[in-house]
């Protein structure tokens, strides 16, 4: 019995549809499989990068401990120490590891702005205000930063900000009213929003000079051997014109923070305003030596720094480890604390964000 032409046509179309659906199914399964394989490869790469970053972190801890054991210059800390060397890119199998160690006590600790009771600490508020002024940032912005970390809910007049300000934003949130855990949190504070070009520029200008360190054991002093010229200028009105001359930095490479590349490059551009002839970069072995250098006559009677706010020894360091490999780039920031016995522990760790 012959099959009508119309039925033969339907059969052919049905076969073609089955073939097409089978092809689509196979292609879809293959695509999903390739995606799964790629996802697993990426995850394996990320895990490898993180493992390498932890290895770099341990190496940095060993460097800090060895520096303590060496006890150079009466066990003071300065830019002449071994830790103050950028680790150049080191190839490890299919990855490249690089990094650096930065003394966090060479920066102003935002959490010093309040005392143990959560109230504004006048000496550090004054210093932070001077720092903003030295950097040509509106000094009134200091009030909003103080309000962010103090415990009360009353805004500092006239430019402070508490919940009443932040709750009125398009995307509202509340004031922290406690210590800052990471310096990038500053972008939430009035006057430093990344959404406003001028405010973002102020934040980026301020970043090389500030940090957020724990203050459970009290405020953290500034190491005058590693402090930036701007920070030394902010110590007091007396110091405002002396910071560049007394800084132990012989370059402006610190302005590249948090990048590691060339941060300790001694061939970089000289600090603007610094003495260029017979300039002494020898680290200070005591705060008394620093104060005598600032006031050689010893009789001005002017305040060089508030009592206890400066030091020549550091406890807190940030280790940056960069891992680069095919399809994966990881930057890990690890805050480390070295105790009086030289033992090093991890305080905090983050990836790709300060």
C-alpha contacts under 8 A as a table, 3 or more apart, distances in Angstrom:
res1	aa1	res2	aa2	distance
3	X	7	X	6.63
3	X	8	X	6.63
4	X	7	X	5.50
4	X	8	X	6.50
5	X	8	X	5.08
5	X	9	X	6.23
6	X	9	X	5.08
6	X	10	X	6.36
7	X	10	X	5.01
7	X	11	X	6.19
8	X	11	X	5.08
8	X	12	X	6.27
9	X	12	X	5.17
9	X	13	X	6.25
10	X	13	X	5.12
10	X	14	X	6.07
11	X	14	X	5.02
11	X	15	X	6.19
12	X	15	X	5.13
12	X	16	X	6.21
13	X	16	X	5.03
13	X	17	X	6.10
14	X	17	X	5.06
14	X	18	X	6.19
15	X	18	X	5.09
15	X	19	X	6.18
16	X	19	X	5.04
16	X	20	X	6.03
17	X	20	X	4.98
17	X	21	X	6.04
18	X	21	X	5.15
18	X	22	X	6.05
19	X	22	X	5.06
19	X	23	X	6.08
20	X	23	X	5.06
20	X	24	X	6.15
21	X	24	X	5.06
21	X	25	X	6.03
22	X	25	X	5.04
22	X	26	X	6.08
23	X	26	X	5.16
23	X	27	X	6.00
24	X	27	X	5.05
24	X	28	X	5.96
25	X	28	X	5.08
25	X	29	X	6.10
26	X	29	X	5.08
26	X	30	X	6.02
27	X	30	X	5.03
27	X	31	X	6.01
28	X	31	X	5.03
28	X	32	X	6.14
29	X	32	X	5.15
29	X	33	X	6.04
30	X	33	X	4.99
30	X	34	X	6.12
31	X	34	X	5.12
31	X	35	X	6.11
32	X	35	X	4.96
32	X	36	X	6.05
33	X	36	X	5.04
33	X	37	X	6.12
34	X	37	X	5.03
34	X	38	X	6.06
35	X	38	X	5.06
35	X	39	X	5.98
36	X	39	X	4.97
36	X	40	X	6.10
37	X	40	X	5.12
37	X	41	X	6.13
38	X	41	X	4.95
38	X	42	X	6.11
39	X	42	X	5.09
39	X	43	X	6.09
40	X	43	X	5.01
40	X	44	X	6.00
41	X	44	X	5.06
41	X	45	X	6.07
42	X	45	X	4.92
42	X	46	X	6.11
42	X	327	X	7.29
42	X	328	X	7.36
43	X	46	X	5.05
43	X	47	X	6.14
44	X	47	X	5.11
44	X	48	X	6.10
45	X	48	X	5.05
45	X	49	X	6.08
45	X	325	X	7.82
45	X	328	X	6.57
46	X	49	X	5.00
46	X	50	X	6.14
46	X	328	X	6.53
46	X	330	X	7.84
47	X	50	X	5.10
47	X	51	X	6.16
48	X	51	X	5.06
48	X	52	X	6.19
49	X	52	X	5.12
49	X	53	X	6.13
49	X	95	X	7.81
49	X	323	X	5.90
49	X	324	X	7.78
49	X	325	X	7.97
49	X	328	X	7.71
49	X	329	X	7.85
49	X	330	X	6.67
50	X	53	X	4.94
50	X	54	X	6.25
50	X	330	X	7.57
51	X	54	X	5.16
51	X	55	X	6.32
52	X	55	X	4.95
52	X	56	X	6.21
52	X	97	X	7.57
52	X	323	X	7.37
53	X	56	X	5.01
53	X	57	X	6.12
53	X	97	X	7.85
53	X	321	X	5.77
53	X	322	X	7.23
53	X	323	X	6.83
53	X	332	X	6.62
54	X	57	X	4.85
54	X	58	X	6.28
55	X	58	X	5.14
55	X	59	X	6.32
56	X	59	X	5.03
56	X	60	X	6.27
56	X	97	X	7.85
56	X	99	X	8.00
56	X	321	X	6.43
57	X	60	X	5.12
57	X	61	X	6.34
57	X	319	X	6.71
57	X	321	X	7.17
57	X	334	X	7.32
58	X	61	X	5.00
58	X	62	X	6.32
59	X	62	X	5.11
59	X	63	X	6.34
60	X	63	X	4.98
60	X	64	X	6.29
60	X	83	X	7.71
60	X	101	X	7.23
60	X	319	X	6.93
61	X	64	X	5.16
61	X	65	X	6.21
61	X	336	X	7.88
61	X	344	X	6.00
61	X	345	X	7.84
62	X	65	X	5.07
62	X	66	X	6.05
63	X	66	X	5.11
63	X	67	X	6.12
63	X	82	X	7.40
63	X	83	X	6.15
64	X	67	X	5.05
64	X	68	X	6.36
64	X	83	X	6.39
64	X	338	X	7.64
64	X	342	X	7.79
64	X	344	X	7.45
65	X	68	X	5.11
65	X	69	X	6.27
65	X	338	X	7.77
65	X	342	X	5.45
65	X	343	X	6.41
65	X	344	X	6.79
66	X	69	X	4.96
66	X	70	X	6.17
67	X	70	X	5.17
67	X	71	X	6.69
67	X	72	X	7.73
67	X	81	X	7.04
67	X	82	X	6.77
67	X	83	X	7.29
68	X	71	X	5.36
68	X	72	X	7.98
68	X	75	X	6.67
68	X	342	X	5.59
69	X	342	X	7.23
70	X	75	X	7.71
71	X	74	X	5.95
71	X	75	X	4.16
71	X	76	X	7.46
72	X	75	X	5.08
72	X	76	X	6.80
73	X	76	X	5.72
73	X	285	X	6.34
74	X	285	X	6.73
75	X	313	X	7.47
76	X	285	X	6.19
76	X	312	X	5.57
76	X	313	X	4.93
76	X	314	X	7.82
77	X	81	X	6.77
77	X	223	X	7.95
77	X	225	X	7.03
77	X	226	X	7.92
77	X	312	X	6.15
77	X	313	X	5.16
77	X	314	X	6.24
78	X	81	X	5.76
78	X	84	X	7.90
78	X	225	X	5.10
78	X	226	X	5.74
78	X	283	X	6.18
78	X	312	X	7.72
79	X	84	X	5.49
79	X	225	X	7.02
79	X	226	X	6.20
79	X	248	X	7.51
79	X	249	X	7.68
79	X	283	X	7.85
80	X	84	X	6.66
80	X	283	X	7.78
81	X	84	X	5.61
82	X	85	X	6.12
83	X	100	X	7.85
83	X	101	X	6.11
84	X	100	X	7.42
84	X	101	X	6.29
84	X	102	X	7.04
84	X	264	X	6.77
85	X	100	X	6.62
85	X	101	X	7.47
85	X	264	X	6.32
86	X	98	X	7.89
86	X	99	X	6.13
86	X	100	X	4.71
86	X	101	X	7.40
86	X	260	X	6.55
86	X	261	X	7.08
86	X	262	X	7.28
86	X	263	X	7.30
86	X	264	X	6.66
87	X	90	X	7.95
87	X	98	X	5.36
87	X	99	X	5.09
87	X	100	X	5.75
88	X	97	X	7.96
88	X	98	X	5.39
88	X	99	X	7.07
89	X	96	X	5.95
89	X	97	X	5.38
89	X	98	X	4.48
89	X	99	X	7.83
90	X	96	X	5.37
90	X	97	X	5.06
90	X	98	X	6.21
91	X	94	X	7.27
91	X	95	X	5.88
91	X	96	X	4.36
91	X	97	X	6.38
92	X	95	X	5.15
92	X	96	X	5.72
92	X	97	X	7.10
93	X	96	X	7.94
94	X	325	X	6.29
94	X	326	X	7.74
95	X	323	X	6.76
95	X	324	X	5.67
95	X	325	X	4.54
95	X	326	X	7.68
96	X	323	X	5.71
96	X	324	X	5.18
96	X	325	X	6.44
97	X	321	X	7.04
97	X	322	X	5.76
97	X	323	X	4.83
97	X	324	X	6.69
98	X	321	X	5.89
98	X	322	X	5.24
98	X	323	X	6.76
99	X	260	X	6.06
99	X	319	X	7.34
99	X	320	X	5.24
99	X	321	X	4.39
99	X	322	X	5.74
100	X	260	X	5.69
100	X	319	X	5.95
100	X	320	X	5.48
100	X	321	X	6.87
101	X	317	X	6.59
101	X	318	X	5.67
101	X	319	X	4.55
101	X	320	X	6.40
102	X	317	X	5.61
102	X	318	X	5.17
102	X	319	X	6.48
103	X	106	X	5.56
103	X	107	X	7.79
103	X	226	X	6.94
103	X	314	X	7.17
103	X	316	X	6.45
103	X	317	X	4.60
103	X	318	X	6.45
104	X	107	X	5.54
104	X	211	X	6.55
104	X	314	X	7.97
104	X	316	X	5.54
104	X	317	X	5.05
104	X	318	X	6.28
105	X	108	X	7.11
105	X	109	X	7.61
105	X	220	X	7.31
105	X	221	X	6.81
105	X	222	X	5.13
105	X	223	X	5.38
105	X	226	X	7.46
105	X	227	X	7.37
105	X	314	X	5.95
105	X	315	X	7.50
105	X	316	X	6.33
105	X	317	X	7.50
106	X	209	X	7.76
106	X	222	X	5.78
106	X	223	X	5.19
106	X	224	X	6.88
106	X	225	X	7.43
106	X	226	X	4.59
106	X	227	X	3.90
106	X	228	X	6.75
107	X	208	X	7.53
107	X	209	X	4.90
107	X	210	X	4.80
107	X	211	X	5.95
107	X	222	X	6.63
107	X	223	X	8.00
107	X	227	X	5.94
107	X	228	X	7.29
107	X	231	X	7.23
108	X	128	X	7.69
108	X	209	X	6.10
108	X	210	X	4.50
108	X	211	X	5.93
108	X	222	X	6.75
108	X	231	X	7.23
109	X	112	X	5.50
109	X	113	X	7.80
109	X	210	X	5.88
109	X	211	X	4.93
109	X	212	X	5.29
109	X	213	X	5.99
109	X	220	X	6.87
110	X	113	X	5.82
110	X	180	X	7.45
110	X	210	X	6.66
110	X	211	X	6.15
110	X	212	X	5.47
110	X	213	X	7.58
111	X	114	X	6.37
111	X	149	X	7.14
111	X	179	X	5.58
111	X	180	X	6.47
111	X	212	X	6.00
111	X	213	X	6.51
111	X	214	X	7.12
111	X	215	X	6.75
111	X	219	X	7.66
112	X	115	X	6.90
112	X	121	X	7.27
112	X	124	X	6.33
112	X	215	X	7.19
112	X	219	X	5.27
112	X	220	X	6.87
113	X	120	X	5.81
113	X	121	X	5.34
113	X	122	X	7.72
113	X	124	X	5.39
113	X	125	X	5.58
113	X	146	X	6.32
113	X	149	X	7.57
113	X	150	X	7.98
114	X	117	X	7.57
114	X	118	X	5.30
114	X	119	X	5.03
114	X	120	X	4.29
114	X	121	X	4.80
114	X	146	X	7.46
114	X	149	X	7.03
114	X	150	X	6.01
115	X	118	X	5.33
115	X	119	X	5.52
115	X	120	X	6.34
115	X	121	X	5.61
115	X	218	X	7.74
115	X	219	X	7.58
116	X	119	X	7.46
116	X	216	X	7.77
116	X	218	X	7.06
117	X	151	X	7.98
118	X	149	X	7.61
118	X	150	X	5.00
118	X	151	X	4.97
118	X	152	X	7.80
118	X	178	X	7.47
119	X	150	X	5.58
119	X	151	X	6.61
119	X	152	X	7.77
120	X	125	X	7.13
120	X	146	X	6.78
120	X	150	X	6.39
121	X	124	X	5.72
121	X	125	X	6.06
122	X	125	X	5.01
122	X	126	X	6.02
123	X	126	X	5.32
123	X	127	X	6.36
123	X	306	X	6.66
124	X	127	X	4.88
124	X	128	X	6.05
125	X	128	X	5.19
125	X	129	X	6.11
125	X	142	X	7.39
125	X	146	X	7.56
126	X	129	X	5.10
126	X	130	X	6.23
127	X	130	X	5.09
127	X	131	X	6.17
127	X	234	X	5.40
127	X	235	X	5.70
127	X	236	X	6.83
128	X	131	X	4.94
128	X	132	X	6.35
128	X	142	X	6.77
128	X	234	X	7.19
129	X	132	X	5.30
129	X	133	X	6.37
129	X	139	X	5.27
129	X	140	X	7.47
129	X	142	X	5.73
130	X	133	X	4.95
130	X	134	X	6.08
130	X	139	X	7.18
130	X	234	X	5.06
130	X	235	X	7.85
130	X	236	X	7.82
131	X	134	X	5.05
131	X	135	X	6.25
131	X	230	X	6.67
131	X	231	X	6.33
131	X	233	X	7.47
131	X	234	X	4.92
132	X	135	X	5.12
132	X	136	X	6.18
132	X	137	X	4.89
132	X	138	X	6.47
132	X	139	X	5.18
132	X	142	X	7.67
132	X	206	X	7.82
133	X	136	X	4.96
133	X	137	X	5.63
133	X	138	X	6.57
133	X	139	X	5.39
134	X	137	X	7.57
134	X	230	X	6.44
134	X	233	X	7.39
134	X	234	X	7.12
134	X	240	X	7.92
135	X	205	X	7.54
135	X	206	X	7.57
135	X	230	X	7.26
137	X	141	X	8.00
137	X	202	X	6.41
138	X	141	X	5.90
139	X	142	X	5.88
140	X	143	X	5.87
140	X	144	X	7.87
140	X	159	X	6.21
141	X	144	X	5.57
141	X	145	X	6.74
141	X	159	X	6.95
141	X	160	X	7.54
141	X	190	X	7.55
141	X	191	X	6.14
142	X	145	X	5.16
142	X	146	X	6.25
142	X	160	X	8.00
143	X	146	X	5.18
143	X	147	X	6.28
143	X	156	X	6.00
143	X	157	X	7.81
143	X	159	X	6.04
143	X	160	X	4.68
143	X	161	X	7.66
144	X	147	X	5.03
144	X	148	X	6.24
144	X	155	X	7.79
144	X	156	X	7.34
144	X	159	X	6.52
144	X	160	X	4.08
144	X	161	X	5.09
144	X	162	X	7.81
144	X	189	X	6.72
144	X	190	X	6.04
144	X	191	X	7.69
145	X	148	X	5.06
145	X	149	X	6.71
145	X	160	X	7.69
145	X	186	X	7.75
145	X	189	X	6.44
145	X	190	X	7.67
146	X	149	X	5.49
146	X	150	X	5.96
146	X	160	X	7.80
147	X	150	X	5.33
147	X	151	X	7.90
147	X	152	X	7.68
147	X	153	X	7.67
147	X	154	X	7.79
147	X	155	X	6.19
147	X	156	X	6.72
147	X	160	X	6.22
147	X	161	X	6.12
147	X	162	X	6.26
147	X	175	X	7.96
147	X	177	X	7.03
148	X	161	X	7.48
148	X	162	X	7.01
148	X	175	X	5.65
148	X	176	X	5.71
148	X	177	X	5.24
148	X	178	X	7.17
148	X	189	X	6.89
149	X	176	X	6.42
149	X	177	X	4.57
149	X	178	X	4.57
149	X	179	X	5.34
149	X	180	X	6.83
150	X	177	X	5.07
150	X	178	X	6.03
150	X	179	X	7.89
151	X	177	X	4.75
151	X	178	X	6.23
152	X	177	X	6.96
153	X	162	X	5.87
153	X	163	X	7.05
153	X	177	X	7.74
154	X	162	X	6.57
155	X	159	X	7.92
155	X	160	X	4.95
155	X	161	X	5.07
155	X	162	X	5.31
156	X	159	X	6.47
156	X	160	X	4.42
156	X	161	X	6.98
157	X	160	X	5.73
161	X	164	X	7.39
161	X	165	X	5.67
161	X	166	X	7.43
161	X	190	X	6.81
162	X	165	X	5.70
162	X	166	X	6.63
162	X	174	X	7.66
162	X	175	X	5.83
163	X	166	X	5.16
163	X	167	X	5.64
163	X	173	X	7.66
163	X	174	X	5.25
163	X	175	X	5.53
164	X	167	X	5.52
164	X	168	X	6.57
165	X	168	X	5.49
165	X	169	X	7.13
166	X	169	X	5.47
166	X	172	X	5.67
166	X	173	X	5.66
166	X	174	X	5.98
166	X	175	X	7.06
167	X	171	X	7.91
167	X	172	X	4.47
167	X	173	X	5.50
167	X	174	X	6.34
168	X	172	X	6.06
169	X	172	X	4.86
169	X	173	X	7.83
176	X	179	X	7.74
176	X	180	X	7.96
179	X	214	X	7.70
180	X	183	X	6.82
180	X	185	X	6.77
180	X	186	X	7.97
180	X	212	X	6.02
181	X	185	X	7.49
181	X	212	X	6.24
181	X	213	X	7.51
181	X	214	X	7.85
182	X	185	X	5.73
182	X	211	X	7.81
182	X	212	X	5.81
182	X	354	X	6.03
183	X	186	X	5.72
183	X	207	X	7.92
183	X	210	X	7.70
183	X	211	X	5.88
183	X	212	X	5.55
183	X	354	X	6.06
184	X	187	X	5.86
184	X	353	X	7.25
184	X	354	X	5.60
185	X	188	X	5.74
185	X	189	X	7.60
186	X	189	X	5.32
186	X	192	X	6.73
186	X	203	X	7.91
187	X	190	X	7.93
187	X	192	X	5.05
187	X	193	X	5.02
187	X	194	X	6.28
187	X	200	X	8.00
187	X	203	X	7.29
188	X	192	X	6.90
188	X	193	X	6.14
189	X	192	X	5.81
189	X	193	X	6.83
190	X	193	X	6.71
191	X	199	X	5.71
192	X	196	X	7.89
192	X	199	X	4.57
192	X	200	X	5.83
192	X	202	X	6.70
192	X	203	X	5.64
193	X	196	X	5.73
193	X	199	X	5.59
193	X	200	X	5.92
194	X	197	X	6.81
194	X	199	X	6.51
194	X	200	X	4.54
195	X	199	X	7.86
195	X	200	X	7.07
196	X	199	X	5.33
196	X	200	X	5.99
197	X	200	X	5.11
197	X	201	X	6.19
198	X	201	X	5.10
198	X	202	X	6.38
199	X	202	X	5.04
199	X	203	X	6.30
200	X	203	X	5.07
200	X	204	X	6.26
201	X	204	X	5.15
201	X	205	X	6.10
202	X	205	X	5.04
202	X	206	X	6.12
203	X	206	X	5.14
203	X	207	X	6.11
204	X	207	X	5.32
204	X	208	X	7.79
205	X	208	X	7.01
206	X	209	X	5.70
206	X	210	X	6.65
207	X	210	X	5.57
207	X	211	X	7.65
207	X	257	X	7.43
208	X	254	X	6.54
208	X	255	X	5.69
208	X	256	X	7.27
208	X	257	X	5.26
208	X	258	X	7.09
209	X	228	X	6.83
209	X	230	X	7.79
209	X	231	X	6.87
213	X	220	X	7.56
213	X	316	X	7.81
214	X	217	X	7.95
215	X	218	X	4.84
215	X	219	X	5.29
215	X	220	X	6.75
220	X	309	X	7.50
221	X	308	X	6.81
221	X	309	X	4.58
221	X	310	X	4.81
221	X	311	X	5.95
222	X	227	X	6.89
222	X	309	X	6.19
222	X	310	X	4.59
222	X	311	X	5.82
222	X	312	X	7.92
223	X	226	X	5.72
223	X	227	X	5.92
223	X	310	X	5.85
223	X	311	X	4.78
223	X	312	X	4.90
223	X	313	X	6.25
223	X	314	X	6.45
224	X	227	X	5.09
224	X	232	X	7.14
224	X	247	X	7.54
224	X	248	X	8.00
224	X	284	X	7.69
224	X	287	X	7.91
224	X	290	X	7.72
224	X	310	X	6.52
224	X	311	X	6.33
224	X	312	X	5.98
225	X	247	X	7.19
225	X	248	X	5.75
225	X	283	X	5.71
225	X	284	X	6.31
225	X	312	X	6.15
226	X	247	X	7.81
226	X	248	X	6.61
226	X	249	X	7.24
227	X	231	X	6.05
227	X	232	X	6.53
227	X	247	X	7.02
227	X	248	X	7.78
228	X	231	X	5.24
228	X	232	X	6.52
228	X	247	X	6.50
228	X	249	X	6.96
228	X	254	X	7.41
229	X	232	X	5.20
229	X	233	X	6.25
229	X	243	X	4.60
229	X	244	X	4.74
229	X	245	X	7.85
229	X	246	X	7.38
229	X	247	X	5.14
229	X	249	X	7.57
230	X	233	X	5.04
230	X	234	X	6.34
230	X	243	X	6.14
230	X	244	X	7.29
231	X	234	X	4.97
231	X	235	X	6.65
231	X	243	X	7.23
232	X	235	X	5.45
232	X	239	X	6.75
232	X	240	X	7.52
232	X	242	X	7.57
232	X	243	X	4.65
232	X	244	X	7.83
232	X	246	X	7.71
232	X	247	X	7.11
233	X	236	X	6.91
233	X	237	X	7.84
233	X	239	X	4.96
233	X	240	X	4.02
233	X	241	X	6.32
233	X	242	X	6.17
233	X	243	X	4.26
233	X	244	X	7.56
234	X	237	X	7.31
234	X	239	X	6.83
234	X	240	X	5.98
234	X	243	X	7.94
235	X	239	X	6.17
235	X	240	X	7.44
235	X	304	X	6.78
235	X	305	X	5.28
235	X	306	X	7.56
236	X	239	X	5.20
236	X	240	X	6.44
236	X	303	X	6.56
236	X	304	X	5.79
236	X	305	X	5.77
236	X	306	X	7.80
237	X	240	X	5.30
237	X	303	X	7.83
237	X	304	X	7.92
238	X	241	X	7.39
238	X	242	X	7.95
238	X	302	X	6.40
238	X	303	X	6.49
238	X	304	X	5.97
239	X	242	X	5.08
239	X	243	X	6.25
239	X	294	X	7.58
239	X	304	X	6.14
240	X	243	X	6.32
241	X	244	X	7.55
242	X	245	X	5.45
242	X	246	X	6.16
242	X	294	X	7.33
243	X	246	X	5.31
243	X	247	X	5.89
244	X	247	X	5.41
244	X	271	X	7.05
244	X	272	X	7.52
244	X	273	X	6.19
244	X	274	X	5.01
244	X	275	X	7.96
245	X	273	X	7.57
245	X	274	X	5.03
245	X	275	X	6.01
246	X	293	X	7.88
246	X	294	X	7.42
247	X	250	X	7.74
247	X	281	X	7.62
248	X	281	X	5.00
248	X	282	X	7.11
248	X	283	X	6.59
249	X	252	X	7.42
249	X	271	X	7.56
249	X	281	X	7.38
250	X	266	X	6.69
250	X	270	X	5.82
250	X	271	X	6.18
250	X	281	X	7.32
251	X	254	X	7.57
251	X	265	X	7.46
251	X	266	X	6.40
251	X	267	X	7.37
251	X	268	X	5.34
251	X	269	X	5.35
251	X	270	X	4.44
251	X	271	X	5.05
252	X	255	X	5.87
252	X	268	X	6.83
252	X	269	X	6.07
252	X	270	X	6.21
252	X	271	X	5.26
252	X	272	X	7.94
253	X	256	X	5.68
253	X	257	X	7.86
253	X	262	X	6.41
253	X	263	X	4.67
253	X	264	X	6.42
253	X	265	X	6.74
253	X	268	X	6.50
253	X	269	X	7.67
254	X	257	X	5.65
254	X	263	X	5.54
254	X	264	X	7.53
255	X	263	X	7.98
256	X	259	X	5.64
256	X	260	X	7.64
256	X	263	X	6.45
257	X	260	X	6.89
257	X	263	X	7.10
259	X	263	X	7.21
260	X	263	X	5.44
260	X	320	X	7.45
262	X	265	X	4.60
262	X	268	X	7.75
265	X	268	X	5.60
270	X	274	X	7.46
271	X	274	X	5.52
275	X	278	X	7.65
275	X	279	X	5.75
276	X	279	X	5.78
284	X	287	X	7.15
284	X	289	X	6.27
284	X	290	X	6.12
284	X	312	X	6.83
285	X	289	X	6.89
285	X	312	X	6.56
286	X	289	X	5.31
286	X	290	X	6.63
286	X	311	X	7.31
286	X	312	X	6.00
287	X	290	X	4.92
287	X	291	X	6.18
287	X	310	X	6.90
287	X	311	X	5.85
287	X	312	X	6.44
288	X	291	X	5.09
288	X	292	X	6.12
289	X	292	X	5.10
289	X	293	X	6.11
290	X	293	X	5.10
290	X	294	X	6.28
291	X	294	X	5.03
291	X	295	X	6.14
291	X	304	X	6.68
292	X	295	X	5.06
292	X	296	X	5.16
292	X	297	X	7.85
292	X	298	X	6.59
293	X	296	X	5.39
294	X	304	X	7.43
295	X	298	X	5.30
295	X	299	X	7.60
295	X	300	X	7.22
297	X	300	X	7.18
298	X	301	X	7.66
303	X	306	X	6.95
305	X	309	X	6.69
305	X	310	X	7.17
306	X	309	X	5.67
306	X	310	X	7.97
307	X	310	X	7.69
308	X	311	X	7.58
311	X	314	X	7.65
314	X	317	X	7.85
315	X	337	X	5.30
315	X	338	X	4.91
315	X	339	X	6.36
316	X	335	X	6.94
316	X	336	X	5.66
316	X	337	X	4.61
316	X	338	X	6.47
317	X	335	X	5.81
317	X	336	X	5.21
317	X	337	X	6.44
318	X	333	X	6.57
318	X	334	X	5.50
318	X	335	X	4.51
318	X	336	X	6.08
319	X	332	X	7.89
319	X	333	X	5.70
319	X	334	X	5.05
319	X	335	X	6.43
319	X	336	X	7.41
320	X	331	X	6.86
320	X	332	X	5.64
320	X	333	X	4.69
320	X	334	X	6.50
321	X	331	X	5.71
321	X	332	X	5.20
321	X	333	X	6.69
322	X	329	X	7.38
322	X	330	X	5.78
322	X	331	X	4.48
322	X	332	X	6.47
323	X	328	X	7.89
323	X	329	X	5.66
323	X	330	X	5.12
323	X	331	X	6.40
324	X	328	X	6.13
324	X	329	X	4.62
324	X	330	X	6.64
325	X	328	X	5.23
325	X	329	X	6.29
330	X	351	X	6.94
330	X	352	X	6.59
331	X	351	X	5.57
331	X	352	X	4.99
332	X	349	X	7.20
332	X	350	X	5.84
332	X	351	X	4.33
332	X	352	X	6.13
333	X	349	X	5.73
333	X	350	X	5.29
333	X	351	X	5.99
333	X	352	X	7.53
333	X	353	X	7.59
333	X	354	X	6.80
334	X	346	X	6.87
334	X	347	X	7.51
334	X	348	X	5.81
334	X	349	X	4.37
334	X	350	X	6.50
335	X	346	X	6.09
335	X	347	X	5.41
335	X	348	X	5.13
335	X	349	X	6.25
336	X	344	X	6.53
336	X	345	X	5.60
336	X	346	X	4.61
336	X	347	X	5.39
336	X	348	X	7.26
337	X	344	X	5.59
337	X	345	X	5.49
337	X	346	X	6.51
337	X	347	X	6.51
338	X	341	X	7.77
338	X	342	X	5.53
338	X	343	X	5.42
338	X	344	X	4.35
338	X	345	X	6.60
339	X	342	X	5.28
339	X	343	X	5.49
339	X	344	X	6.54
340	X	343	X	7.54
346	X	349	X	7.43
350	X	353	X	6.34
350	X	354	X	6.96
351	X	354	X	7.75
